[in-house]
Every structure is written in C-alpha cells, then in structure tokens.
Amino acid sequence: MTVREDRRAGGPATAPAARADTARVRHALAVIGRATFLAAVAGFFALPLLWLATAPFDAHPTITASVPEFTLGNFRSLLDNPYVLTSLGNSVLQSAGSAVLVVVLAALAAYALSRVRIPGRDALLYVLLLLSSVVTGTAAMVPIFELATRLNLVDTHLGVVLTLSGGLLPAAIFILKDFMDGTPTSYEESARVFGASPLQILWHIVVPVVRPGLATIAVWAVASVWGSFLTPFILLRDPEKSPGAVILYTLYTEGGSPRLDLISTFALLYSLPVVLMYVFVSRKYGFRFHGGIKR
C-alpha cells in the first residue's frame, strides 16, 4: 500500500495531522475562554464607573446602570447646598497641605537615613512601618483627639493636616529611602568638595534625580487624604471647614435615605480632581521607575 492510499485509509500517517488539529482547537478554545473571562471581569469592575458617569445626568437615578433621562437639574440642586463648593476647596487645602508636609519631611528623613550609617537603621524603619500599619487612625483616635484638644488644634485645618501627615510619614520615608539609595553619590561628593552644605546638595542634586519618587509620594498622600473621613469628621466641628468626604455623608433625607441624584453628582465632582491628577502625573513621569531614576 502506498503512502497516499495509507492516508486515505486513515492509517498512522493521519495521526500527526489529527493531533495538530486538536491542538489548534484547544488553543482557540483557551483563547476564547480567557477573553470571555477577562471581559466579564472588566465588565464587573466597569459597572460602578458606568453608573458614576450616567447617574448625575439622570433625572431619576437608581442603583442600577441604565440609559439616563438626561437633565442638568442635579447639578443645580447640588449647588444649592452652601457647603458643596466650600468642601471641595477644603479637600484641596487639606490634601495639598498634607502632601507638601509629607514630601518635605519624608525627603529629609529618607536622605538622612540613606546617607548616614546609623546602627539599627533598617530595624527602625521596619518598626515604624509596622506600627503605622497596626496602630491605625481608628485605634489611635482617642489619644489623637485628646492631644489635639490640649494643643488647641480641634476645628482647625492644621490639626487635620498634622494628624493625617503623621500617619502617612512612616510609609513615605520607607518608600522614598529606596529612591535615595538608588541615586549615585559621585555628584554629591563633588559638590561637597566645593563647599556645598547638606541641604544644598539635597535641593540642587538629589531632588532633581528623585523627582519621580517625590511625585509618587505626593500622589499617594493626596489620594489618601482626599478620601479620609474619620479624622476630619471627629476633629472638625464647623461644616464650613469640612472636606468633601464629610459633606458627602450629609446628602441624605431626614429619614436617612440616600439621595442618589445628589450623591452621584457630588461623587462625580469629587472624583474628577484626583483622576486629573493621576492622568497628569502619569503623562509626565509615566510611573516607570528604576530605583530613584526614571528610565
């Protein structure tokens, strides 16, 4: 029997071709299954964003995403609240103040810990990071409130900024130290030979190199303070000083039911600054870091 006749008869010569066809079918099914799974996961996480994008423009929003009955009345009703725009300004003030304080203090501490050999330095960093994770703001709220009362920091923006910054500093120092360790010391040594002080070296040589790290810390600090609720809620008594996270809590009816039209509209306005900040920093730095130097 010839090879051609053997193939027509379905002999052993057809086995490799059959196995190849089976492998291609399995691969195609695996690709389809993987794509279907990823599409389902993406759709699951996209539903809240879809609701956030459509509910503010819906005359009668519900908890489900649907085609909106277009209106701008929700924005007019929201702006009738005298504390809405003020709360957004308070959020910007507290977030920016905390970010500046965290970046400055973390840069100074991280540079010192990176360049000065202190016994037990790494253990100290890990202990600070551990304590900041274990002793959260909720657990420490009573002593924090007592301390703020004694220092006359209750109902002040400064009290909120100092409290939130203190909770963010250990992790910020820990992260920024890695950026400092990744910077070369040859430029610093040359500047030191010409009489530059440590602060001059930090400002003119180290800071320009670790700008991506500073941007990372700043974005993280702003996002953390922007969504903080408990600390401002306890430390601030005046509604005109409350940030957006606290004012959002007041957008309910007298019976305690949420007003979805106001809540969705305020949530959209409240999330836009953070989203724009992420887009700006991502386009500027790309979040492609290697040590302290952008590649």
Salt bridges, closest charged atoms under 4 A:
ASP21 OD1 - ARG24 NH2 2.12
ASP122 OD1 - ARG121 NE 3.58
GLU146 OE2 - ARG150 NE 3.00
ASP181 OD2 - LYS177 NZ 2.75
GLU188 OE2 - ARG115 NH2 2.69
ASP261 OD2 - ARG259 NH2 3.37
